Amino acid sequence: MIDEELVRSMPRLGFGLMRLPRADVEKDQIDIPQTCRMVDAFLAAGGKYFDSAYVYNGSEEAAKAALTSRYPRDSYFITSKLNVNAKGITDESSAKAEFEESLRREGVDYIDFYLLHAVSSRSLPKFDKWHLWDFVRDLKAQGKIRHYGFSFHDKAEVLDKILTDHPDVEFVQLQLNYADWESLSVQSRLCYETARKHGKPIVVMEPVKGGTLADPPKPVKELLHAANPDASYASWAIRFVASLPGILTVLSGMSDMQQMEDNLSYMKDFKPLTEEERDVIRKAQDILETIEQIPCTGCHYCTGGCPEHINIPDIFSAMNLKLIYDNEVQAKRKYSFQVGNGHGGAGDCIHCGQCEIQCPQKIHIRDWMDRIAKELA
């Protein structure tokens, strides 16, 4: 199990490699020089935890270029994840082969924290049938990984069953943020309390809800600015989850040096929220409850198998401009920009449902496509 001293000593900010800066957006090419500068700044500030995954396009190769080939192996913790729904994964053998490929891509001979990726009631049968729980245990016994856990996207009752069936799991990665704290679909609070009940350290993902809480609705901005004009909106979100007991680290998927510098400004010498600040967050939660919006985090899990090549997250982002900010002109402009050049529009959706199977947020994507086609197309 993870030593309590490691939990206490782990820096509260983790570097998520899912949203690294792009040198060429069209080609989805990661900006390695800027990533190197971000890695340098993160390590210089005392950071250690780097989160990559087999399905995060280019993240493992970027980790090798910017981190593992440039720094001593004992100066950082590297993670990766095994995804049963990744392209080309059709059976137990191909799923297990992800691990060796991750080692090769990252340029290491062991992984510090290895996760079964995006476990839910839908994906759980594959993890069970393909003996992947035994697989990660064996990897640890062989010294190829130091700790194993899983990232989770489902209801608290499912999490409770998994942790009951697999009590040896060492940690769990959960989507926790103040916007989803009482969400009926994400169940941040309930999942957090379930992991705590089982005594599992928690790695936090989506603390800023895919960037949404870095640019919250106007009433929330006004509330947070009045409480502390010098604090970024993202800082409120990250400090909220970092202040919770039992947190191993909080991942922030940083996309440029400016975001890195902002995060380090308040996380290098982390101070938990005061009771007055907690009250501000409670008021922000009350405000968010009144605003209709699509709870998309931009993970793009939904797009890989779309037969019409619809850029669902970007279309949702356009719709949220109308829903949250009441800016229909900008929403239509952004929607038009996203459609074409090989990408389908909302009206092209054939309701196959593959996107909803992959969506961690349990969004009724097909219904939203129908509505967006009427309001923005």
N, C-alpha and C positions, 0 to 999 in steps of 0.2 A: 504493500500500500504506500501511498505518498506520505513521506515523513512530515510531521506537523511543523518541524522547523523549516522545511522547504515552503510550505504554505505561508508561514509567517514572513519568510525572507523574500518571497517572490515579489518583484516590483509589480505594482497594481496595474500598470499600463502594458498591454501586449500589442505588438505590431501585426495587424492583420494584412496579409499579402494579397487579398482578393481584389482590391481596387487600386492597384499601383498606378502611377502616372503613365500615360501613353505618349510615346513619341510620334506614333502614327495611329490615329483613332480608327481610320478606315481599315488598316491591316491588323488592328488590335495588337500593335507592337509596343512592348513595355519600354519606357525610358530608363535604361539601365544607369546612365550617369546620375540622373536625379535620384533614382532609387539608392544608389551607393551613398549619396550625400545624406539621404534620410536615414539609412542604416547607421552611418557614422554618427549622426546626431543622436539617434536613439540609444546606441551603446554608450556614447560619451555621457549621456544623462543617467546611466545606470540601468537601462532597459535590457532585457535578456530573452524574452519570449517572442518567437516569430511563428506565425500561424499560416501554413500553406496547405494545399490539398491537391490530390491527383487531378481533380476536375476544375481547379482554378487555373484558367488558361495562362500558362507562362509563369505561374507563381513559383513553382519548384525550380525551374531554370533560373529565374531571377534571384532566388535565394542563393543558388550556387554562385552566380556572377557577382552579387553584391555583398554576400555574407560568408558563406562557408569556404570560399576560395581565398578570402581576404583576412579572416580572423581565426585565432586559435579555437579548436573544437570545444574547449571547456569554458569559453567566454559567452556562450549563448545556448539557448534551448530551441530546437527546431521541431516542428510538428508536421504531420501530414495525415491524410485521411483516405480510407478505403470506401469507395462509393459503388454500390451494387447496381446502380442505374446508369453508370457512365457508358459512353459510346463504346461499343465493342465488347462489353462485359455480358457474357451470355451463360456462364456456368461457373462452378466453383473454382476451376483451374484459372480461368481468365480473371476472376475477382482477386484471387490470391496473388496473381502475377503483378498486380498494381504495386504491391509493396516493394519488390525488387526494382521496378521501374522508378518509383519515388526515390529510392536510395541513389539510383544512377543519376536521375535529374538533379538531385540536391547535392550530389558529390560528397556524401557522408557514408560511413559504414554502420551507423545506427541512428535511430530516431528517438528523440527524448520523450515526446508525447505522441502516441499514435491513436487515432480515433476511427471507429466505425462511423461512417459519415451519413448524416441526415436519417437517423433511425426514426421510424414512425410505424404505426400499425400497418401501413401499406407495404413498407420495405422490410419489416421485421421477418416475414416468412423466408425471404432470401438469405438474410443473415443467419437464420436458424438452419435452414436446409443445407446451406453450403458450409456449415460448421465454422463460421467465421469468429465466433466467440472463443472456440478452442484454438483457432489459428493465432489470435493475438496473444493468448496465454502462452502458446508455444514460442512465439517470437520473443516474448519477454524472457522465458526460460533459456533461450538461446543467446540472450544478450543483444539481440538485434533491435529491441526497443527497451526503453527504461520504464515507461508507464503506459497503460492503455485505458481508454475510455470511449465515449461516443458522444456525438452531437445529436441533438434531439429536436424534432419538430412535431409535436402532437399534444394531446391532452394529458393532464397530470395523472389520470388513472392509468394510462398506458405507461407512463414513466415509472409509476409505482410498481407495476407488474414486472417491468424489465429489471429494475433494481432488486426486486425480490427474487427473481429467477437467476440473476447474475450478481450475487453479492460481492464477488471479487473485483468487479469493475472499480477502478481507482478514482475516476473523476468523471464529470459529465459537463458537456458544453450546452448552455441554454441561451435562448433569446430572451434577454431581460432588458427592459427599458421602462421609463415611467409612463409612456403612452400606452403600452400593452399590459401594464401592471394588472388591470382588472379585465382585460380583454377576454371575451367568452371563447374566442377561437385560439388565441396564442396562449392564454392563461399563464402569463409571466409569474405572477405571485404564487399561484398554486403549484407550478412546476418548481419554483425556487424552494417553497416550503417542503415539497416532496423530496427533493435532493438533500435538503438539510435533515429531514427525518431519517434518511438512510445514512447520514454522516459523510456525504460525498463532497469533496471540494468542487467548486463551480468555476468554470471558465465562461465568461460572459461574451456572447456574440450579439451583434446588432444593438449596442447600447444607445446609438444615435438613430436607430431605426432606418438604416440605409441612407443616412444623411438627412432624413426628414426633420429630425429634431435640431439639426444645425441651422435650419431655416424654417422655424415653426410658423404657424399662422400668426397674423398680426396681433390679435389679442394676447397671445402667449408671449410674443416678443415684447410687447409693452409691459407686461407683468414682470418678466425677467429683467428687463432693462431698468425698470424702476427699483427693483430689489438690489441690483448691482450693475451699474452702467459699464463697469470695466470687464465684466465676465462675458466670455463668448457663450452663445446659446448651446453649443456642443458641450462646453464645460459643465453646465448644469446636468446634462444627461449622463455624462460619463461619471461625474462625481456621485450622482444618485446611486448608481449600481455599485461603484467602487466602495461606497460606504456600508454596504450590506455585509453582515458577518458571513464567513465561510467562502469568500471569493478568493480564488487562486490568482486570477488576473482578468482584466477587462480588455477585450480586443477592440482596437479601433482600426478600421480599414482606411488608411490614409492615402490620399491621392496626389498630394503635392507637399512640398517643403513647408508651405505656410500652415497647413493642417498639422504637420508634425510639430512645428514650433509652438503653435497654440496649445496642443495637447501637453507638451513637455512643460509649458509655463505653469500649469497648475497640478500636473501629476508627478513632476520630479520630486517635489516636496509635498506629497499628498496630504490633504487635510479633509477628514470626513465632513459631510454636511452638518451644519448646526441645526438645532431644533427650529430656528426661525427660517432657515433655508428649506428644511423639509416641509414647512407649512406653505412656502411659495410653490414648491413642486405639487403639493396637493391641490392648490388653486389652479395650477396649469393643467392638471389632470381633469379637473372639473370643466375647464374651458374646452379641452379637446373632446370631451364627451358630447358636446353640443354641435360639433362640426362634422358634416359628412365628408368622407374622403376614402380613397382606395388605399388599403394598408399594404401597398407594395413596397418592398425594400430594394428592388432592383437587382436581385441575385441572379436573374436570367436562367434559373433552373427550368423555367417554362418554355424557353424559346428553342432549345436544341432539337426537339422533335416535332416542331410545328410544321405541318405539311404546306401551309400557305406562307411560311417565312414571315410571320407577323412579329414585329418588334414590340411585344406586349408591354414590358416595363416602360419603355419610352412613350408609348401611347397612353399608358396609365398616368405617367408624369404630366403629360399634356392635359389630361382630364382633371387632374388635381389642381392645375392652375385655375380652372374654372370653379371647382368645388370649394377649394380652400381660400383662394384669393379673389374670387369673383371676377377673374380676368378672362372673359370669353375670347376677346380678340387675340391675346397672346396664346391662349390655349389652342385655338384653331390654327394659328400660324405654326406653332410647334408640332401639332398633329400633321399638318401638311408636309412639313419638313421631314418627318419620320417615315412617311409613306412613299413608296417608289424605290427605284434603284434595287429592285429585287425583293423589296419588303412589301408584304400585303397590308391592307388597311383593315380597320375593325369590321367593315362590311364583308370582308373576304373570309371571315371565320366560318368554318364548316361544322362547328360544334362537335368535334371528335372527342374532346375532353382530356387529351393527353396532358395538356398544360395544367389542368386542375389536379391531376394525379401528382405532379411534380411540385406544386406550389406549397412551400412551407407555411404560408400565411392562410391557407385554406380559402383563398379568394374565389368567388363564383365568377371566374373569368369570362365564361361564355355570356352570362347575363350582362356583364359590363361591356363586352364587345358590341352587343346589340344596342345598348344605350349610347355608347360613344359614337357608333355609326349614325345614329339619329341626331346627336347634338353637336358633333364636331366635324363630321365628314362633309 
